[in-house]
């Protein structure tokens, strides 16, 4: 059960879950462009996607975003997050 389902009793759709995960990750990217924070934003986005089978991605896809974060590439991390459909 997701966080939203625990509160409302209704499981969000795939699109709603993806939008929530993107918004959360992008807010973290905007809050602190330091490499460690970018890495953590990408890692949390990966974890959020992994909470549901229909949004789950392979660890190598998550590792790509985390590598961009460690490199301090805020724009690249943002594009990586926004690229998920």
C-alpha positions, 0 to 999 in steps of 0.5 A: 500500500502506498502512502497515498492509499494509507491516507485516502484508502484509494490506491493512486493510478500509475499516472498519479503515482508517477506524477507524485514521484516526479514532483517529489524528486524535482522539488529535491533537485530545486531545493539543493543542487549539491552533488550529494543532494542530487544523488539522494533526489535521484535515489529517492525517485528510483525508490518511489518508482520501485514501490509499484510494479508498473512504475518499477525500473531496472537498477541500472536505470536508477544508477544512471540518475544517481551517477548524474547526481554525484557528478553535480549535473542538476539539469541532467538529473532534472531531464532524467526525472522528467523523461519518465512516462 
